[in-house]
Amino acid sequence: MMERTPPRYSTLTLTPLPVYPTAGELDISTLGDPRSRDRTSLQAFEFCIENGNNQAWATLRLMSRVPASLQRPRYTSGDSIEGSVILDLKRPQTITSIAVLLRGKMITSSLSEGSHLFLEVTHPVWDSTSGVPPPGGSKVSSPSGKLQGQYSWPFSIPFPTEFQDASPGGSSQKYPTPQTVLARGINANIAYEVVLKITTGGLIGSKHRATATVIYVPRIRPPPISPLRTGAYLNSSYLVGPEEDPTGWRALTPMKFRLSAKGTSFSSSVDVECTVFVANPTVYTRGTVIPCYLVCKNDTSSSDGDAVALLHAFTEQKRISLVHYQKVQYHQDPRQALSSKQASNIKIKGSKAERANNSEECGVAVWWTPSASLADRLGSGHEGVHYSCLEGEIHLDVGDLPSCETPFLQVSHSVSASLKASEILNIEVLFPLPPPEVISRRPSGSKAPAELPSQRILSSLPVKIATANAIEGPIPAPFTPRPPSKKKDAWSVQEFQYKDPGGSGIIFMGR
């Protein structure tokens, strides 16, 4: 039924469009999803070549099924670039060839070495030497064979979901076509354009072009979620924790701490082990959430009431911070196409002048006490071990970049746990141990634990970010209000280290 809807035409004028696409333009999470109320329609976008009198004599018309609010064509996996080339020649003109090109570029600067053409598809539309006359309804001036009047050629170009990139050894490998990347604060842009190229004859042949910047978003879906989590979403109930749904959760490396009280009657200390869990499979659609769980237990059997109180005080204060990080890695000279092996080692290849990284804190877990937890079910202790649990979630911004790996650009994501200082507790990290340079700062002969740098990452797990919801099953539902979308111009350029999570980007902490 939607195919019969007349297209909405949007002829682009000399007023330039915004360079940076909005998060909404890159959001395809509900595209084609019958569960969504979002609607798209077939729209026409026109890009013109004008003569000296500002009259259009050639038009590139692109059709794209997008929401009405979008200002430019958008394509995703499986789409074809469909449209037509229209000529309106008031005077006889010699046209020798017409072609439509699709190009994908990696751009890091305006210099020649800062641009790498990794994708180019040429679609011939018409050639005067082919012997095929222009479409019917046109007229050809005689006897010169020049074209005059109105002509129209339809075309269709499948948008490649993969591209081939040659390695230094001469072989080539296929990589998934990356998403459009045009963001403030990051000098690694992926841009796609559709170009109408018309070659005219005469004593000095010339080429005329109309260029359309288009958006490409690959359709990346997560695998199905666990049956128990599916049931929780369908029944609008709390999620089942990792102890009852072990295959539905993925654990980060456990952390161990020694807790003691500051300025209170507590005279004891307790060693606790804390494990952060995130929902498994660890592939999440942007615009949804990453469910997470925290289980803390005393490391040794104990019936000391003070020790149990320390354990619960630690979790109630939400001293574990879980942060979602996005890292973009690229080479300053994107023409340095690496082999797949080199690409996987991009962290350590090349000098600082050749490579660059952007790390961004994208979201922080919101913690709350679950209605039914492992601690509740085990009562006052199971074989002397006491538990304290928190449930939480990290909101994923719809503007987050999807995971991507190419020879010239890598986008990776991780969730990382760190420790926040407490005003009432002394917290010593037992595992993982601090780096040697931190230990060396401990005063000679001092028995006190070394002060660790604020927000040192203690445990981390790579995750992947998808662009579309799973084909089947419920869409993960958040339990807490969604924070305002973050501006994507606050990137920090660093050399293989994370931004301090203790900055102003933390939201909803202490809920």
C-alpha positions as CSV (number, residue, x, y, z in Angstrom):
1,M,0.0,0.0,0.0
2,M,2.9,2.3,0.8
3,E,4.3,1.8,-2.7
4,R,1.3,3.6,-4.2
5,T,1.8,6.7,-2.1
6,P,3.0,9.6,-4.4
7,P,6.5,10.7,-3.6
8,R,7.1,14.0,-1.8
9,Y,9.5,16.2,-3.8
10,S,12.2,18.2,-2.2
11,T,14.2,20.3,-4.7
12,L,17.4,21.4,-3.0
13,T,18.3,25.0,-3.5
14,L,21.5,26.9,-3.1
15,T,21.0,27.1,0.6
16,P,23.3,24.4,2.0
17,L,22.1,21.7,4.2
18,P,23.6,21.2,7.7
19,V,26.9,19.3,7.4
20,Y,26.2,17.1,10.3
21,P,23.3,14.7,10.2
22,T,21.1,14.5,13.3
23,A,20.8,11.4,15.4
24,G,17.3,11.0,14.0
25,E,18.6,10.8,10.5
26,L,20.9,7.9,11.5
27,D,18.2,6.1,13.5
28,I,16.9,3.0,11.7
29,S,16.1,1.0,14.8
30,T,12.4,0.7,14.0
31,L,12.7,0.8,10.2
32,G,10.3,-1.8,8.8
33,D,9.4,-3.0,12.3
34,P,5.6,-3.7,12.5
35,R,5.9,-3.1,16.3
36,S,6.8,0.6,15.7
37,R,4.5,3.5,15.0
38,D,7.2,5.3,13.0
39,R,6.1,5.8,9.4
40,T,8.2,6.4,6.3
41,S,7.2,7.4,2.8
42,L,8.8,7.5,-0.6
43,Q,10.3,10.9,-1.1
44,A,12.1,12.5,-4.1
45,F,15.2,14.6,-3.7
46,E,16.5,16.6,-6.7
47,F,20.0,18.0,-7.4
48,C,20.4,20.2,-10.4
49,I,23.1,21.4,-12.8
50,E,22.3,25.0,-13.9
51,N,23.4,27.2,-16.8
52,G,24.7,30.7,-16.6
53,N,21.1,32.0,-16.2
54,N,20.5,29.9,-13.1
55,Q,18.2,27.6,-15.1
56,A,18.4,23.9,-14.4
57,W,19.2,21.9,-17.6
58,A,20.1,18.6,-15.9
59,T,18.5,17.1,-12.8
60,L,19.6,14.1,-10.6
61,R,16.4,12.8,-8.9
62,L,16.9,10.3,-6.1
63,M,14.1,8.3,-4.5
64,S,14.4,7.3,-0.8
65,R,11.9,5.9,1.7
66,V,12.5,8.0,4.8
67,P,10.5,9.8,7.5
68,A,9.0,13.1,6.4
69,S,11.4,15.1,8.6
70,L,14.6,13.9,6.8
71,Q,16.3,16.4,4.6
72,R,18.5,14.1,2.5
73,P,18.3,10.6,1.0
74,R,19.1,7.7,3.3
75,Y,19.8,4.1,2.5
76,T,20.4,1.0,4.5
77,S,21.4,-2.6,3.9
78,G,19.6,-4.2,1.0
79,D,18.4,-0.8,-0.5
80,S,19.0,0.3,-4.0
81,I,19.7,3.9,-5.1
82,E,16.8,4.4,-7.4
83,G,16.1,7.6,-9.4
84,S,16.3,9.2,-12.8
85,V,18.4,11.6,-14.8
86,I,16.4,14.4,-16.4
87,L,17.6,16.7,-19.2
88,D,15.7,19.9,-20.2
89,L,17.7,21.3,-23.1
90,K,16.4,24.6,-24.5
91,R,19.1,24.7,-27.1
92,P,20.8,21.9,-29.1
93,Q,23.7,20.5,-27.1
94,T,26.3,17.8,-27.8
95,I,26.1,15.1,-25.0
96,T,28.6,12.4,-25.3
97,S,28.0,10.4,-22.1
98,I,25.9,10.3,-18.9
99,A,26.8,8.3,-15.8
100,V,25.8,8.1,-12.2
101,L,28.5,7.3,-9.6
102,L,28.3,6.2,-6.0
103,R,31.4,7.1,-3.9
104,G,32.4,6.4,-0.3
105,K,35.3,8.4,1.2
106,M,37.2,8.4,4.4
107,I,38.2,12.0,5.2
108,T,40.5,13.2,7.9
109,S,41.6,16.6,6.5
110,S,41.3,18.8,3.5
111,L,44.8,17.7,2.3
112,S,45.1,15.2,-0.5
113,E,46.6,12.6,1.9
114,G,43.6,13.1,4.2
115,S,41.1,11.5,1.8
116,H,40.7,7.8,0.8
117,L,38.2,6.6,-1.8
118,F,37.3,3.1,-0.6
119,L,34.1,2.6,-2.6
120,E,33.2,3.6,-6.1
121,V,30.4,2.2,-8.3
122,T,29.9,3.6,-11.8
123,H,26.5,3.1,-13.5
124,P,26.5,4.2,-17.2
125,V,23.2,5.9,-18.1
126,W,23.7,6.7,-21.8
127,D,26.6,7.0,-24.3
128,S,26.4,8.6,-27.8
129,T,28.6,5.8,-29.2
130,S,26.4,3.0,-28.0
131,G,24.0,3.3,-30.9
132,V,21.1,3.4,-28.6
133,P,18.9,6.6,-29.1
134,P,17.7,8.7,-26.2
135,P,14.3,7.7,-24.7
136,G,11.2,8.4,-26.7
137,G,9.5,11.7,-26.5
138,S,12.7,13.7,-27.2
139,K,13.9,15.3,-30.4
140,V,17.3,15.4,-31.9
141,S,18.5,18.4,-33.9
142,S,19.7,17.4,-37.4
143,P,22.1,17.0,-38.9
144,S,24.6,17.5,-36.0
145,G,23.1,14.9,-33.8
146,K,22.9,17.3,-30.9
147,L,20.2,16.7,-28.2
148,Q,17.4,19.2,-27.7
149,G,14.3,18.9,-25.6
150,Q,13.4,16.8,-22.6
151,Y,14.8,13.4,-21.8
152,S,14.6,11.0,-18.8
153,W,16.6,7.9,-17.9
154,P,15.6,5.8,-14.9
155,F,18.4,3.9,-13.0
156,S,18.8,1.6,-10.0
157,I,22.1,0.9,-8.2
158,P,22.3,-1.6,-5.4
159,F,24.0,0.0,-2.4
160,P,26.9,-2.3,-1.6
161,T,26.9,-3.8,1.9
162,E,30.6,-4.7,1.5
163,F,33.6,-3.2,-0.1
164,Q,37.0,-4.6,-1.1
165,D,40.2,-3.1,0.2
166,A,43.5,-4.1,-1.2
167,S,46.3,-4.9,1.3
168,P,50.0,-4.0,0.8
169,G,50.6,-7.6,-0.3
170,G,48.4,-7.3,-3.3
171,S,45.5,-9.4,-2.0
172,S,42.1,-7.9,-1.1
173,Q,39.6,-8.6,1.6
174,K,35.9,-7.7,2.0
175,Y,34.7,-5.5,4.9
176,P,31.2,-4.3,5.9
177,T,30.4,-0.9,4.4
178,P,30.6,1.5,7.4
179,Q,27.9,3.9,8.5
180,T,28.0,7.6,7.5
181,V,30.2,9.3,10.1
182,L,29.9,13.1,10.2
183,A,30.3,14.3,13.8
184,R,31.6,17.4,15.4
185,G,34.9,17.0,17.3
186,I,36.1,13.9,15.4
187,N,38.4,14.3,12.4
188,A,37.4,10.9,10.9
189,N,34.5,11.2,8.6
190,I,32.8,8.6,6.4
191,A,30.9,10.4,3.6
192,Y,28.9,9.0,0.7
193,E,27.8,10.8,-2.4
194,V,25.9,10.1,-5.6
195,V,27.3,12.0,-8.5
196,L,25.6,12.8,-11.9
197,K,28.4,13.2,-14.4
198,I,27.6,14.5,-17.9
199,T,30.3,14.9,-20.6
200,T,29.6,17.4,-23.3
201,G,31.3,17.6,-26.7
202,G,32.6,20.6,-28.8
203,L,36.0,21.8,-29.5
204,I,36.9,21.4,-25.8
205,G,34.9,18.7,-24.1
206,S,33.8,19.4,-20.6
207,K,32.3,17.6,-17.6
208,H,29.3,18.8,-15.6
209,R,28.4,17.3,-12.2
210,A,25.6,17.4,-9.7
211,T,26.6,15.9,-6.3
212,A,24.2,14.6,-3.7
213,T,25.4,13.8,-0.2
214,V,23.5,10.7,1.0
215,I,23.4,8.8,4.3
216,Y,24.1,5.1,4.7
217,V,23.3,3.2,7.8
218,P,24.0,-0.6,7.8
219,R,21.3,-2.7,9.3
220,I,23.0,-4.5,12.2
221,R,20.7,-6.5,14.4
222,P,21.4,-8.2,17.8
223,P,20.7,-11.9,18.3
224,P,17.6,-13.0,20.2
225,I,17.6,-12.3,24.0
226,S,17.3,-15.1,26.5
227,P,13.9,-16.7,27.0
228,L,13.7,-15.6,30.7
229,R,14.4,-12.0,29.8
230,T,11.9,-12.2,27.0
231,G,9.3,-13.3,29.4
232,A,10.1,-10.5,31.8
233,Y,9.7,-7.9,29.1
234,L,6.4,-9.4,27.8
235,N,5.0,-9.6,31.3
236,S,6.3,-6.1,32.3
237,S,8.1,-7.7,35.3
238,Y,11.6,-7.3,36.7
239,L,14.4,-9.1,35.0
240,V,15.6,-12.5,36.3
241,G,19.1,-12.1,37.8
242,P,22.3,-14.0,36.8
243,E,21.9,-16.6,39.5
244,E,18.6,-17.9,37.9
245,D,19.4,-17.1,34.3
246,P,23.1,-17.8,34.0
247,T,23.1,-18.0,30.2
248,G,21.3,-14.6,30.0
249,W,24.1,-12.7,31.7
250,R,27.8,-12.1,31.0
251,A,30.2,-11.5,33.9
252,L,33.0,-9.0,34.0
253,T,36.2,-10.0,35.8
254,P,35.4,-10.0,39.5
255,M,36.8,-7.3,41.8
256,K,37.9,-7.6,45.4
257,F,37.9,-4.9,48.0
258,R,38.7,-4.6,51.7
259,L,36.2,-2.4,53.5
260,S,36.5,-0.6,56.9
261,A,34.6,2.3,58.4
262,K,35.7,5.9,58.8
263,G,35.0,7.5,62.1
264,T,32.4,5.1,63.4
265,S,32.2,2.4,66.0
266,F,33.0,-0.3,63.4
267,S,36.2,-1.9,64.4
268,S,36.3,-4.7,61.9
269,S,37.0,-4.9,58.2
270,V,35.6,-7.2,55.6
271,D,36.9,-8.5,52.3
272,V,34.2,-8.5,49.6
273,E,34.1,-9.8,46.0
274,C,32.0,-7.8,43.5
275,T,31.0,-9.0,40.1
276,V,29.2,-6.9,37.5
277,F,27.0,-8.7,35.0
278,V,25.6,-7.3,31.7
279,A,22.8,-8.9,29.6
280,N,24.0,-11.6,27.2
281,P,24.2,-11.6,24.2
282,T,26.4,-8.5,24.5
283,V,25.0,-6.9,21.4
284,Y,22.7,-4.0,22.0
285,T,20.7,-1.7,19.8
286,R,21.4,2.0,20.2
287,G,18.4,3.8,21.6
288,T,17.7,0.9,24.0
289,V,19.4,-0.1,27.2
290,I,22.2,-2.4,28.5
291,P,20.7,-4.3,31.5
292,C,23.2,-4.8,34.3
293,Y,23.5,-6.5,37.7
294,L,25.9,-6.2,40.6
295,V,26.5,-9.0,43.1
296,C,28.7,-8.4,46.1
297,K,29.5,-11.0,48.8
298,N,31.9,-11.2,51.7
299,D,34.9,-13.2,50.6
300,T,35.1,-15.4,53.7
301,S,32.6,-16.9,56.1
302,S,31.7,-14.4,58.8
303,S,28.9,-13.8,61.2
304,D,30.2,-10.4,62.3
305,G,27.3,-8.0,62.2
306,D,29.7,-5.1,61.6
307,A,31.2,-6.8,58.6
308,V,27.7,-7.5,57.1
309,A,26.8,-3.8,57.7
310,L,29.9,-2.7,55.8
311,L,28.9,-4.9,52.9
312,H,25.4,-3.4,52.7
313,A,26.7,0.1,53.2
314,F,29.1,-0.4,50.3
315,T,26.3,-1.4,47.9
316,E,23.7,1.1,49.2
317,Q,26.1,3.9,48.4
318,K,26.5,2.6,44.9
319,R,30.3,2.8,44.9
320,I,30.7,0.8,41.7
321,S,30.4,2.9,38.6
322,L,29.7,1.2,35.3
323,V,30.4,3.3,32.2
324,H,29.7,2.7,28.5
325,Y,32.7,4.0,26.4
326,Q,32.9,4.5,22.7
327,K,36.3,4.5,21.0
328,V,37.0,5.6,17.5
329,Q,40.5,4.7,16.0
330,Y,41.8,5.8,12.7
331,H,44.9,6.8,10.7
332,Q,45.6,10.4,9.9
333,D,46.5,9.2,6.4
334,P,43.5,6.9,5.6
335,R,45.2,5.8,2.4
336,Q,47.4,3.5,4.5
337,A,45.2,0.5,3.9
338,L,46.2,-2.2,6.4
339,S,45.9,-5.9,6.1
340,S,43.4,-7.6,8.3
341,K,46.1,-8.6,10.7
342,Q,47.5,-5.1,10.8
343,A,44.0,-3.7,11.2
344,S,43.4,-5.8,14.3
345,N,46.6,-4.4,15.8
346,I,45.9,-0.8,14.9
347,K,46.4,0.1,18.6
348,I,50.1,-0.4,18.5
349,K,50.9,0.2,14.8
350,G,52.1,3.5,13.5
351,S,53.5,6.6,15.1
352,K,51.5,9.1,17.1
353,A,51.6,11.4,14.0
354,E,49.9,8.6,11.9
355,R,47.2,7.5,14.2
356,A,44.5,9.1,16.4
357,N,41.9,8.0,18.9
358,N,38.7,9.5,20.2
359,S,37.3,8.1,23.5
360,E,34.0,9.2,24.7
361,E,32.0,8.4,27.8
362,C,28.5,7.7,26.4
363,G,26.5,6.5,29.4
364,V,26.6,5.6,33.1
365,A,24.6,2.8,34.8
366,V,21.7,3.8,37.0
367,W,21.5,1.4,40.0
368,W,18.6,0.4,42.2
369,T,17.9,-2.3,44.8
370,P,16.1,-5.2,43.0
371,S,12.7,-6.2,44.4
372,A,13.8,-9.9,44.7
373,S,17.5,-10.6,44.8
374,L,19.9,-13.3,45.7
375,A,20.4,-11.8,49.1
376,D,16.7,-12.0,49.8
377,R,16.4,-15.6,48.8
378,L,19.4,-16.6,50.9
379,G,18.3,-14.7,54.0
380,S,20.9,-13.9,56.6
381,G,23.6,-16.0,54.9
382,H,24.3,-19.2,53.1
383,E,27.1,-21.1,54.6
384,G,28.3,-17.9,56.3
385,V,28.4,-16.0,53.0
386,H,26.3,-12.8,52.8
387,Y,25.2,-11.1,49.6
388,S,24.1,-7.6,48.6
389,C,22.9,-6.9,45.1
390,L,22.0,-4.0,42.8
391,E,20.1,-4.0,39.5
392,G,20.7,-1.3,36.9
393,E,20.8,-0.2,33.2
394,I,22.8,2.0,30.9
395,H,20.8,4.0,28.4
396,L,22.3,3.9,24.9
397,D,22.0,7.2,23.0
398,V,20.5,6.9,19.5
399,G,23.4,8.9,18.2
400,D,26.1,6.3,19.3
401,L,28.1,4.9,16.4
402,P,27.6,1.3,15.6
403,S,30.5,-1.1,16.0
404,C,32.7,-1.1,12.9
405,E,36.1,-2.5,11.8
406,T,37.8,-1.6,8.5
407,P,41.5,-1.1,7.7
408,F,41.2,2.7,8.1
409,L,38.5,3.1,10.8
410,Q,37.5,1.1,13.9
411,V,34.6,1.9,16.2
412,S,34.6,-0.2,19.4
413,H,32.5,-0.2,22.5
414,S,33.0,-1.4,26.1
415,V,31.5,-1.3,29.5
416,S,34.0,-0.6,32.3
417,A,33.7,-0.8,36.1
418,S,35.5,1.6,38.4
419,L,35.4,2.5,42.0
420,K,34.1,5.8,43.5
421,A,35.5,7.2,46.7
422,S,33.3,7.0,49.8
423,E,32.9,9.5,52.6
424,I,32.2,6.9,55.3
425,L,34.2,3.9,54.1
426,N,37.9,3.1,53.6
427,I,38.1,1.0,50.4
428,E,41.2,-0.8,49.5
429,V,41.4,-2.5,46.1
430,L,42.7,-6.1,46.5
431,F,42.1,-7.2,42.9
432,P,43.0,-6.2,40.3
433,L,46.2,-4.7,41.7
434,P,47.0,-1.1,40.8
435,P,49.7,-0.4,38.1
436,P,53.3,-0.5,39.3
437,E,53.7,3.3,39.0
438,V,50.8,3.7,41.5
439,I,52.3,1.2,44.0
440,S,55.7,3.0,43.8
441,R,54.1,6.2,45.1
442,R,53.3,4.6,48.4
443,P,55.6,6.2,51.1
444,S,58.4,4.0,52.3
445,G,57.4,1.9,55.3
446,S,53.8,3.0,55.1
447,K,51.2,0.3,55.9
448,A,48.3,2.3,54.6
449,P,46.9,1.4,51.2
450,A,48.1,3.6,48.4
451,E,45.6,6.2,47.2
452,L,44.4,5.1,43.7
453,P,43.7,7.5,40.9
454,S,40.0,8.5,40.9
455,Q,37.9,6.2,38.7
456,R,40.7,3.8,37.7
457,I,39.1,1.2,35.5
458,L,39.1,-2.2,37.3
459,S,37.2,-4.4,35.0
460,S,36.1,-4.0,31.4
461,L,34.2,-6.0,28.7
462,P,33.9,-5.3,25.0
463,V,30.3,-5.0,23.7
464,K,28.8,-4.3,20.3
465,I,26.3,-1.7,19.3
466,A,23.7,-2.5,16.6
467,T,21.5,-0.2,14.6
468,A,18.2,-2.1,14.4
469,N,16.1,-4.2,16.7
470,A,16.1,-7.9,16.7
471,I,13.7,-9.4,14.1
472,E,11.8,-11.3,16.7
473,G,11.1,-10.8,20.4
474,P,10.3,-7.7,22.5
475,I,12.3,-4.5,22.4
476,P,14.2,-4.1,25.6
477,A,12.2,-1.8,27.9
478,P,13.9,0.7,30.2
479,F,13.0,0.9,33.9
480,T,14.3,4.5,34.4
481,P,13.7,7.8,32.5
482,R,15.9,8.3,29.5
483,P,18.5,11.1,30.0
484,P,18.7,13.9,27.6
485,S,20.7,13.2,24.4
486,K,24.3,14.2,24.7
487,K,25.8,16.6,22.3
488,K,28.2,14.8,20.0
489,D,30.8,17.6,20.0
490,A,32.4,16.9,23.4
491,W,35.0,14.4,22.3
492,S,38.4,14.1,23.9
493,V,41.4,13.0,21.9
494,Q,43.7,10.7,23.8
495,E,46.3,8.0,23.3
496,F,44.8,4.7,24.3
497,Q,43.4,5.8,27.6
498,Y,39.8,6.5,28.6
499,K,38.4,9.8,29.6
500,D,38.0,10.4,33.3
501,P,34.5,9.1,34.1
502,G,34.4,11.4,37.1
503,G,33.6,14.4,34.8
504,S,30.3,16.3,34.3
505,G,29.0,13.7,31.9
506,I,27.7,11.5,34.7
507,I,24.0,11.5,35.0
508,F,21.3,10.0,37.2
509,M,23.8,8.8,39.7
510,G,22.5,8.0,43.2
511,R,18.9,7.2,42.0
